[in-house]
């Protein structure tokens, strides 16, 4: 994955990702969730997601980012430092807090527990987005959901 190199990002940044199922582009939106977007881009720059597996794959989400292996990467330091929850953006509030297909959000274990576990929304439902830490910070663009992310789950 290769993002723009700016330290503080205020505009949308495109991250290009290579997976075992193909390549996808993700637009990171700091205006949606500034803290979540910054953490994700920091983890990308530190190569945290390189050669990391999927933690949970089902019909609703594809989750990744958990560091199940003992790895020696710079991201290990911040991987275990939680960040505060971002407020829900207006679009999510207008959508009854539901996340939309193709959006990325952090998984968490309670308020202010976001670290490096992230999920793609495959199938929106009334539960995804209700928790305070489930705030979209990015979205898959183009045909990446159909061509790549949907291929991770075989049903």
MDAnalysis code that builds the backbone (N, CA, C; Angstrom):
import MDAnalysis as mda
import numpy as np

u = mda.Universe.empty(465, n_residues=155, atom_resindex=np.repeat(np.arange(155), 3), trajectory=True)
u.add_TopologyAttr("name", ["N", "CA", "C"] * 155)
u.add_TopologyAttr("resid", np.arange(1, 156))
u.add_TopologyAttr("resname", ["UNK", "UNK", "UNK", "UNK", "UNK", "UNK", "UNK", "UNK", "UNK", "UNK", "UNK", "UNK", "UNK", "UNK", "UNK", "UNK", "UNK", "UNK", "UNK", "UNK", "UNK", "UNK", "UNK", "UNK", "UNK", "UNK", "UNK", "UNK", "UNK", "UNK", "UNK", "UNK", "UNK", "UNK", "UNK", "UNK", "UNK", "UNK", "UNK", "UNK", "UNK", "UNK", "UNK", "UNK", "UNK", "UNK", "UNK", "UNK", "UNK", "UNK", "UNK", "UNK", "UNK", "UNK", "UNK", "UNK", "UNK", "UNK", "UNK", "UNK", "UNK", "UNK", "UNK", "UNK", "UNK", "UNK", "UNK", "UNK", "UNK", "UNK", "UNK", "UNK", "UNK", "UNK", "UNK", "UNK", "UNK", "UNK", "UNK", "UNK", "UNK", "UNK", "UNK", "UNK", "UNK", "UNK", "UNK", "UNK", "UNK", "UNK", "UNK", "UNK", "UNK", "UNK", "UNK", "UNK", "UNK", "UNK", "UNK", "UNK", "UNK", "UNK", "UNK", "UNK", "UNK", "UNK", "UNK", "UNK", "UNK", "UNK", "UNK", "UNK", "UNK", "UNK", "UNK", "UNK", "UNK", "UNK", "UNK", "UNK", "UNK", "UNK", "UNK", "UNK", "UNK", "UNK", "UNK", "UNK", "UNK", "UNK", "UNK", "UNK", "UNK", "UNK", "UNK", "UNK", "UNK", "UNK", "UNK", "UNK", "UNK", "UNK", "UNK", "UNK", "UNK", "UNK", "UNK", "UNK", "UNK", "UNK", "UNK", "UNK", "UNK", "UNK", "UNK"])
u.atoms.positions = np.array([
    [0.843, -1.170, 0.000],
    [0.000, 0.000, 0.000],
    [0.883, 1.226, 0.000],
    [0.481, 2.219, -0.782],
    [1.307, 3.415, -0.914],
    [0.439, 4.668, -0.842],
    [0.459, 5.400, 0.285],
    [-0.313, 6.639, 0.388],
    [0.563, 7.841, 0.078],
    [-0.056, 9.013, 0.045],
    [0.705, 10.254, -0.020],
    [1.551, 10.355, 1.238],
    [2.637, 11.107, 1.194],
    [3.573, 11.142, 2.314],
    [3.349, 12.305, 3.285],
    [2.301, 13.072, 3.140],
    [2.072, 14.204, 4.034],
    [1.839, 13.731, 5.463],
    [2.411, 14.433, 6.428],
    [2.244, 14.071, 7.840],
    [0.813, 14.326, 8.318],
    [0.334, 15.543, 8.132],
    [-1.035, 15.879, 8.510],
    [-1.852, 15.965, 7.229],
    [-2.859, 15.143, 7.111],
    [-3.638, 15.072, 5.887],
    [-4.973, 15.757, 6.108],
    [-5.322, 16.647, 5.190],
    [-6.611, 17.322, 5.279],
    [-7.504, 16.985, 4.098],
    [-6.906, 16.485, 3.034],
    [-7.666, 16.152, 1.844],
    [-7.667, 14.645, 1.643],
    [-8.559, 14.176, 0.794],
    [-8.666, 12.758, 0.504],
    [-7.342, 12.230, -0.048],
    [-6.938, 11.076, 0.445],
    [-5.710, 10.418, 0.013],
    [-6.078, 9.048, -0.541],
    [-5.549, 8.719, -1.714],
    [-5.784, 7.396, -2.295],
    [-4.643, 6.465, -1.909],
    [-5.012, 5.286, -1.394],
    [-4.052, 4.247, -1.041],
    [-4.280, 3.083, -2.000],
    [-3.226, 2.667, -2.658],
    [-3.298, 1.527, -3.584],
    [-2.828, 0.283, -2.845],
    [-3.657, -0.764, -2.855],
    [-3.351, -1.993, -2.116],
    [-3.283, -3.185, -3.065],
    [-2.318, -4.036, -2.801],
    [-2.191, -5.296, -3.525],
    [-2.540, -6.414, -2.559],
    [-3.496, -7.244, -2.944],
    [-3.927, -8.369, -2.106],
    [-3.724, -9.670, -2.868],
    [-3.997, -10.769, -2.216],
    [-3.913, -12.071, -2.875],
    [-5.023, -12.258, -3.906],
    [-6.046, -11.410, -3.857],
    [-7.164, -11.509, -4.791],
    [-7.129, -10.437, -5.873],
    [-6.175, -9.514, -5.800],
    [-6.083, -8.451, -6.789],
    [-5.771, -7.113, -6.136],
    [-5.801, -6.073, -6.941],
    [-5.465, -4.731, -6.462],
    [-6.722, -3.899, -6.271],
    [-6.700, -3.065, -5.223],
    [-7.819, -2.167, -4.950],
    [-7.283, -0.797, -4.567],
    [-8.121, 0.201, -4.777],
    [-7.811, 1.554, -4.341],
    [-8.787, 1.944, -3.253],
    [-8.241, 2.590, -2.235],
    [-9.028, 3.048, -1.093],
    [-8.829, 4.548, -0.958],
    [-9.924, 5.301, -0.924],
    [-9.848, 6.729, -0.661],
    [-10.040, 6.960, 0.831],
    [-9.045, 7.570, 1.462],
    [-9.084, 7.881, 2.888],
    [-9.594, 9.312, 3.026],
    [-10.629, 9.483, 3.868],
    [-11.309, 10.774, 4.016],
    [-11.097, 11.343, 5.419],
    [-10.091, 12.179, 5.616],
    [-9.884, 12.746, 6.945],
    [-11.032, 13.633, 7.409],
    [-11.827, 14.143, 6.475],
    [-12.966, 14.966, 6.883],
    [-14.060, 14.122, 7.530],
    [-14.079, 12.831, 7.287],
    [-15.039, 11.942, 7.925],
    [-14.606, 11.599, 9.346],
    [-13.338, 11.278, 9.500],
    [-12.811, 10.811, 10.786],
    [-11.313, 11.131, 10.843],
    [-10.955, 12.325, 11.277],
    [-9.546, 12.744, 11.226],
    [-8.596, 11.838, 11.999],
    [-8.975, 11.404, 13.176],
    [-8.087, 10.549, 13.970],
    [-7.942, 9.165, 13.350],
    [-9.058, 8.605, 12.914],
    [-9.024, 7.289, 12.281],
    [-8.256, 7.302, 10.971],
    [-8.450, 8.338, 10.166],
    [-7.732, 8.444, 8.891],
    [-6.233, 8.576, 9.124],
    [-5.847, 9.409, 10.071],
    [-4.427, 9.595, 10.357],
    [-3.799, 8.296, 10.847],
    [-4.474, 7.576, 11.743],
    [-3.917, 6.317, 12.248],
    [-3.736, 5.321, 11.105],
    [-4.754, 5.205, 10.241],
    [-4.656, 4.271, 9.124],
    [-3.467, 4.621, 8.230],
    [-3.331, 5.895, 7.878],
    [-2.222, 6.303, 7.014],
    [-0.875, 6.108, 7.701],
    [-0.813, 6.331, 9.003],
    [0.430, 6.053, 9.749],
    [0.778, 4.567, 9.667],
    [-0.218, 3.708, 9.850],
    [0.018, 2.265, 9.787],
    [0.442, 1.828, 8.381],
    [-0.155, 2.440, 7.356],
    [0.239, 2.130, 5.982],
    [1.694, 2.530, 5.760],
    [2.053, 3.739, 6.182],
    [3.437, 4.212, 6.012],
    [4.437, 3.314, 6.742],
    [4.015, 2.767, 7.863],
    [4.892, 1.886, 8.646],
    [4.852, 0.439, 8.152],
    [4.132, 0.210, 7.060],
    [4.022, -1.110, 6.435],
    [3.378, -2.154, 7.345],
    [2.520, -1.685, 8.230],
    [1.837, -2.601, 9.152],
    [1.010, -3.656, 8.419],
    [0.370, -3.269, 7.330],
    [-0.545, -4.173, 6.648],
    [0.142, -5.076, 5.625],
    [1.435, -4.906, 5.435],
    [2.153, -5.765, 4.493],
    [2.189, -7.199, 5.015],
    [1.764, -8.126, 4.176],
    [1.800, -9.561, 4.504],
    [1.043, -9.898, 5.783],
    [-0.059, -9.214, 6.018],
    [-0.884, -9.513, 7.189],
    [-2.181, -10.160, 6.708],
    [-2.632, -11.153, 7.409],
    [-3.812, -11.899, 6.990],
    [-5.118, -11.248, 7.390],
    [-6.194, -11.911, 7.013],
    [-7.533, -11.472, 7.364],
    [-7.930, -12.128, 8.671],
    [-8.497, -11.346, 9.576],
    [-8.883, -11.873, 10.878],
    [-10.281, -12.434, 10.924],
    [-11.191, -11.856, 10.159],
    [-12.585, -12.307, 10.151],
    [-13.154, -12.031, 8.771],
    [-13.758, -13.035, 8.199],
    [-14.384, -12.896, 6.889],
    [-15.740, -13.569, 6.971],
    [-16.788, -12.792, 6.732],
    [-18.132, -13.363, 6.680],
    [-18.936, -12.572, 5.658],
    [-20.188, -12.794, 5.578],
    [-21.004, -12.113, 4.581],
    [-21.192, -10.628, 4.829],
    [-20.859, -10.145, 6.032],
    [-21.063, -8.745, 6.387],
    [-19.785, -7.910, 6.346],
    [-18.658, -8.496, 6.781],
    [-17.409, -7.738, 6.863],
    [-16.215, -8.595, 6.447],
    [-15.149, -7.899, 6.086],
    [-13.823, -8.497, 5.924],
    [-12.912, -7.686, 6.835],
    [-12.409, -8.334, 7.874],
    [-11.620, -7.640, 8.904],
    [-10.145, -8.002, 8.777],
    [-9.296, -7.004, 8.969],
    [-7.852, -7.209, 8.872],
    [-7.151, -6.244, 9.816],
    [-5.847, -6.418, 9.941],
    [-5.058, -5.478, 10.732],
    [-4.581, -6.003, 12.056],
    [-5.245, -7.040, 12.576],
    [-4.779, -7.632, 13.826],
    [-3.422, -8.267, 13.585],
    [-2.514, -8.000, 14.459],
    [-1.154, -8.505, 14.313],
    [-1.013, -9.783, 15.120],
    [-1.432, -10.916, 14.546],
    [-1.421, -12.187, 15.248],
    [-0.036, -12.793, 15.322],
    [0.871, -12.275, 14.517],
    [2.225, -12.814, 14.489],
    [3.157, -11.913, 15.288],
    [4.256, -12.475, 15.725],
    [5.296, -11.682, 16.373],
    [6.128, -11.063, 15.263],
    [5.891, -9.794, 14.979],
    [6.572, -9.128, 13.871],
    [7.413, -7.987, 14.402],
    [8.478, -7.737, 13.719],
    [9.371, -6.654, 14.090],
    [9.211, -5.516, 13.088],
    [8.138, -4.740, 13.258],
    [7.905, -3.591, 12.391],
    [7.711, -2.359, 13.267],
    [7.984, -1.178, 12.728],
    [7.787, 0.045, 13.518],
    [6.353, 0.230, 14.008],
    [5.390, -0.387, 13.320],
    [3.983, -0.203, 13.701],
    [3.636, -0.886, 15.004],
    [4.458, -1.818, 15.482],
    [4.151, -2.546, 16.710],
    [3.957, -1.572, 17.872],
    [4.711, -0.499, 17.883],
    [4.618, 0.481, 18.973],
    [3.238, 1.133, 19.005],
    [2.771, 1.674, 17.871],
    [1.469, 2.352, 17.898],
    [0.315, 1.374, 17.778],
    [0.566, 0.173, 17.303],
    [-0.489, -0.833, 17.169],
    [-1.167, -1.083, 18.512],
    [-0.437, -0.935, 19.602],
    [-0.991, -1.192, 20.927],
    [-1.376, 0.081, 21.668],
    [-1.438, 1.203, 20.944],
    [-1.878, 2.467, 21.532],
    [-3.222, 2.836, 20.924],
    [-4.262, 2.825, 21.724],
    [-5.600, 3.135, 21.224],
    [-5.730, 4.615, 20.922],
    [-6.644, 4.922, 20.001],
    [-6.960, 6.312, 19.693],
    [-8.396, 6.599, 20.112],
    [-8.685, 7.862, 20.307],
    [-10.024, 8.302, 20.674],
    [-10.986, 8.076, 19.510],
    [-12.252, 7.916, 19.811],
    [-13.267, 7.785, 18.775],
    [-13.489, 9.129, 18.106],
    [-13.687, 9.100, 16.801],
    [-14.085, 10.293, 16.059],
    [-15.596, 10.440, 16.171],
    [-16.107, 11.664, 16.105],
    [-17.569, 11.826, 16.052],
    [-18.115, 11.234, 14.752],
    [-19.350, 10.807, 14.783],
    [-19.986, 10.292, 13.573],
    [-20.131, 11.441, 12.569],
    [-19.741, 11.237, 11.302],
    [-19.915, 12.290, 10.298],
    [-21.396, 12.467, 9.957],
    [-21.773, 13.638, 9.436],
    [-23.192, 13.911, 9.133],
    [-23.835, 12.863, 8.236],
    [-23.108, 12.366, 7.233],
    [-23.672, 11.374, 6.320],
    [-24.033, 10.092, 7.066],
    [-23.207, 9.691, 8.013],
    [-23.499, 8.474, 8.781],
    [-24.685, 8.719, 9.721],
    [-24.735, 9.872, 10.346],
    [-25.871, 10.179, 11.228],
    [-27.169, 10.194, 10.430],
    [-27.120, 10.756, 9.211],
    [-28.308, 10.810, 8.357],
    [-28.742, 9.410, 7.923],
    [-27.803, 8.461, 7.915],
    [-28.084, 7.087, 7.520],
    [-28.386, 6.216, 8.750],
    [-28.895, 6.817, 9.805],
    [-29.220, 6.120, 11.062],
    [-28.010, 5.382, 11.624],
    [-26.832, 5.977, 11.465],
    [-25.544, 5.466, 11.941],
    [-25.061, 4.222, 11.216],
    [-25.796, 3.738, 10.234],
    [-25.352, 2.555, 9.494],
    [-24.148, 2.893, 8.616],
    [-23.249, 1.941, 8.510],
    [-22.140, 2.057, 7.575],
    [-22.598, 1.570, 6.207],
    [-21.963, 2.064, 5.165],
    [-22.341, 1.712, 3.798],
    [-21.366, 0.704, 3.201],
    [-21.852, -0.043, 2.246],
    [-21.011, -1.000, 1.532],
    [-19.770, -0.290, 0.986],
    [-18.621, -0.919, 1.193],
    [-17.372, -0.377, 0.681],
    [-16.646, 0.544, 1.633],
    [-17.297, 0.950, 2.718],
    [-16.621, 1.802, 3.695],
    [-15.709, 0.978, 4.590],
    [-14.678, 1.626, 5.124],
    [-13.781, 1.011, 6.091],
    [-13.981, 1.681, 7.432],
    [-13.946, 0.890, 8.482],
    [-14.105, 1.373, 9.843],
    [-13.221, 0.530, 10.755],
    [-12.989, 1.024, 11.942],
    [-12.227, 0.269, 12.933],
    [-13.145, -0.664, 13.705],
    [-12.629, -1.832, 14.033],
    [-13.269, -2.698, 15.006],
    [-12.762, -2.237, 16.367],
    [-13.509, -2.483, 17.400],
    [-13.082, -2.074, 18.732],
    [-13.728, -2.941, 19.795],
    [-13.326, -2.705, 21.014],
    [-13.855, -3.469, 22.128],
    [-14.532, -2.587, 23.157],
    [-14.846, -1.372, 22.784],
    [-15.448, -0.402, 23.684],
    [-15.048, 0.983, 23.239],
    [-15.613, 2.009, 23.869],
    [-15.258, 3.372, 23.488],
    [-13.744, 3.602, 23.562],
    [-13.243, 4.303, 22.559],
    [-11.835, 4.723, 22.496],
    [-10.852, 3.551, 22.502],
    [-11.213, 2.463, 21.813],
    [-10.336, 1.288, 21.746],
    [-9.836, 1.007, 20.327],
    [-9.950, 1.966, 19.432],
    [-9.474, 1.739, 18.058],
    [-7.948, 1.681, 18.051],
    [-7.414, 0.693, 17.334],
    [-5.951, 0.603, 17.223],
    [-5.555, 0.279, 15.785],
    [-5.654, -0.980, 15.373],
    [-5.231, -1.356, 14.024],
    [-6.161, -2.374, 13.372],
    [-7.216, -2.781, 14.052],
    [-8.150, -3.755, 13.504],
    [-9.231, -3.012, 12.728],
    [-9.285, -3.276, 11.435],
    [-10.126, -2.514, 10.511],
    [-10.991, -3.492, 9.726],
    [-12.166, -3.035, 9.300],
    [-12.989, -3.899, 8.457],
    [-13.573, -3.140, 7.284],
    [-13.735, -3.895, 6.180],
    [-14.495, -3.444, 5.022],
    [-15.939, -3.829, 5.276],
    [-16.875, -2.957, 4.957],
    [-18.288, -3.306, 5.021],
    [-18.653, -3.972, 3.698],
    [-19.037, -5.236, 3.773],
    [-19.442, -5.984, 2.592],
    [-20.953, -5.859, 2.409],
    [-21.677, -6.089, 3.502],
    [-23.141, -6.023, 3.455],
    [-23.613, -5.157, 4.624],
    [-24.098, -3.962, 4.331],
    [-24.574, -3.097, 5.414],
    [-25.732, -3.750, 6.175],
    [-25.780, -3.480, 7.465],
    [-26.909, -3.933, 8.270],
    [-27.105, -2.954, 9.427],
    [-28.167, -3.124, 10.159],
    [-28.526, -2.156, 11.203],
    [-27.557, -2.153, 12.382],
    [-26.669, -3.148, 12.483],
    [-25.742, -3.197, 13.605],
    [-24.403, -2.545, 13.292],
    [-23.964, -2.613, 12.045],
    [-22.661, -2.042, 11.688],
    [-22.743, -0.516, 11.677],
    [-22.022, 0.097, 12.587],
    [-21.998, 1.552, 12.671],
    [-22.643, 2.093, 13.931],
    [-23.258, 1.257, 14.711],
    [-23.942, 1.729, 15.921],
    [-22.994, 2.031, 17.072],
    [-21.878, 1.325, 17.127],
    [-20.945, 1.531, 18.234],
    [-20.189, 2.841, 18.035],
    [-19.768, 3.498, 19.109],
    [-19.125, 4.814, 18.970],
    [-17.824, 4.783, 18.181],
    [-17.134, 3.650, 18.152],
    [-15.865, 3.565, 17.435],
    [-16.059, 3.192, 15.965],
    [-17.264, 2.784, 15.573],
    [-17.528, 2.394, 14.192],
    [-17.892, 3.613, 13.356],
    [-16.848, 4.315, 12.952],
    [-16.974, 5.543, 12.168],
    [-16.217, 5.325, 10.858],
    [-16.845, 5.574, 9.714],
    [-16.121, 5.373, 8.462],
    [-14.992, 6.395, 8.324],
    [-13.849, 5.939, 7.811],
    [-12.740, 6.855, 7.556],
    [-12.240, 6.725, 6.121],
    [-12.734, 5.726, 5.396],
    [-12.273, 5.487, 4.030],
    [-13.317, 4.674, 3.287],
    [-13.106, 4.564, 1.959],
    [-14.004, 3.772, 1.129],
    [-13.237, 3.180, -0.045],
    [-13.660, 1.999, -0.456],
    [-13.111, 1.367, -1.651],
    [-13.700, 2.098, -2.851],
    [-12.853, 2.399, -3.829],
    [-13.326, 3.107, -5.025],
    [-13.236, 2.195, -6.243],
    [-13.948, 2.580, -7.273],
    [-13.957, 1.789, -8.500],
    [-14.665, 0.467, -8.277],
    [-14.180, -0.564, -8.958],
    [-14.820, -1.879, -8.861],
    [-14.117, -2.787, -7.861],
    [-13.374, -2.220, -6.937],
    [-12.592, -2.989, -5.975],
    [-13.409, -3.895, -5.063],
    [-14.612, -3.491, -4.716],
    [-15.435, -4.353, -3.855],
    [-15.822, -5.627, -4.609],
    [-16.386, -5.463, -5.799],
    [-16.850, -6.612, -6.565],
    [-15.678, -7.468, -7.039],
    [-14.637, -6.831, -7.533],
    [-13.524, -7.548, -8.148],
    [-12.585, -8.187, -7.136],
    [-12.451, -7.557, -5.930],
    [-11.449, -8.042, -4.983],
    [-12.062, -8.415, -3.626],
    [-12.635, -7.456, -2.914],
    [-13.079, -7.697, -1.533],
    [-14.132, -8.798, -1.470],
    [-15.085, -8.813, -2.380],
    [-16.102, -9.860, -2.378],
    [-15.506, -11.245, -2.581],
    [-14.334, -11.334, -3.168],
    [-13.698, -12.628, -3.440],
    [-13.116, -13.275, -2.183],
    [-12.975, -12.502, -1.092],
    [-12.426, -13.074, 0.141],
    [-13.399, -14.012, 0.828],
    [-14.695, -13.862, 0.561],
    [-15.700, -14.688, 1.221],
    [-16.404, -15.543, 0.187],
    [-16.389, -16.810, 0.396],
    [-17.011, -17.719, -0.550],
    [-18.403, -18.181, -0.156],
    [-18.890, -17.737, 1.018],
    [-20.234, -18.112, 1.454],
    [-20.227, -19.361, 2.131],
])
